[in-house]
Amino acid sequence: MSERPAPPGAARTARAGPREWGLVVLLAASAVLLGVFDVLLIPLYLGSTPVPVAVVLGVAQNLLLPRFAYSLVRSVPAAALPVAAWLLPVLGLSLYSRPEGDVLVLGGGAQQWTLYGVVVLGLAAGFRSVVKVTAPLNR
């Protein structure tokens, strides 16, 4: 007997191999680097005007990386891994200071509001992306 082809709208049920999971880990590693880059862009000024480009980058990457991860391995943890990997350096580098008192993000003013925008809007975009790509699993 021959197998019938799956309908076009059917989800792929093949198990992901080590190659796909390795690519998801690479996406998570790139999310860590992008999180560091976001924190380094928080104190960006053009003259005396703050430029919140870190917020835009944080939202964009947290919309795209979970989609890429989910397209490789169709599972919720794979989609959520880049967002969690992005959050660790963002919180770690921006909230904690070194014993010498060095900080990357100064408290108060425009830098603090940019940090809030990066964390809140970046997490909201990541959460939305994970929910949106994994919604067909819940039906």
N, C-alpha and C positions, 0 to 999 in steps of 0.2 A: 504494500500500500504506500502511496506517496503522501507526503505531508502537504496540507493545504497552506498556501501563503497567508501570513498574518494580514489583517486589514490595515489600510494605511494609517489609521489613527491609533493603532494599538501601541502601547508602550514597549520599549525594548526590554526584554527580560533576561538577556544574556548576562552572566556574571562578569564583573569587571576583573581583569587580571592585574598582575603586578605592574605592568606598564602603565595602565590607566591610573592606578593609585599613586605610582611614582610621579606622574604628571600633576596629580592633585597636590602632592607634597611640594612639588616645584611651584605651583600656584600659591600655596601657603607661604613658602619662603619668599616669593616675590611680594606677597602682601605684607610680610614683616618689613622688607626693605622699603616698600611704599609708605608704611606707617612711620618709619624713621624719617623719610623724606618729607612727609606731611608735617611732622613736628618741627623739622628744620625750616619749613616755609612759614610757620605761624608768625614769627617776628618780622616778616617781610614788609617793608615800607617803601613807598615811592615818594621821596622827599619827606614830608611830615605826615603823609596820608597812609594809613594801613591798607594793605592789599590782601584781602582774604582769599587768595588763590588756593590755599590749603583746604578750605571748605569745599570748593568745587572739585578738587582732585579727590578728596576723601569720599565724596558722594559718588563721583563717577566710577572710581575703582571698586567701591562696595556694591554698585549696581552690576558691574560686569564680571568680576572675579567669581562670585557664586554661580552665575550662569555658566561660565566656562567649566567650573568644577563639576557642576551637575550634568553638563553635557558629556563629560568623560565617564563619571561614575554616578549612576542614577540613584543617589541616596541622600537623605537629609544631612547626615554628618559630613559628607563630602562637600555639600553646598555651604554648610555653616563654617567649615574649617578656615577658609580665607578671611572671613569676617573676624573670627576669634583671633587668628594670627595677626591681623591688622591692629586689633584693639590692644594687644599686649604692649607693643612698643609705644603706642600713642599714650596710653596711661602711664607706663613706666617712665618714659622720658620726660613727660610734661608735668607730672604731679610730684615726683620725688627729686630732691636735690642731693648733691654729693655732700660729704662731710665738710668740705671746704666752703660750702655755700653756693657753689655754681649751679645755675639753673638754665634751662633752655628757653623756658617760657616764663616771663615775668608776671607776677600776680597783679591784677588790677588793669584797668584801661582796655585798650583795643586788643591787646594780645590775649587777655583773659576771655573776651567775648569771641575772638576767633577760635580759641581752644574749645570753648563751649560749642561753637558751631561745628567744628570738626568732629567732636565726640558725639554730640546728639544727632546731627544730621547724617553723619557717616554711619552710625549704628542704625538709624531709622532706614537709611537706604539699603544697608546690608540685610536688615530684618525683612524689609519689603521684598527684596530680591529672592531671599531664601524661601519665603512664603509663596511668592508668585511661581517660582520654578517647581516647587514641590507640591503645589495645589492639586495637580492631577493624581498624585498618589493617595490623596484623601478622599477621592470620589468612589 
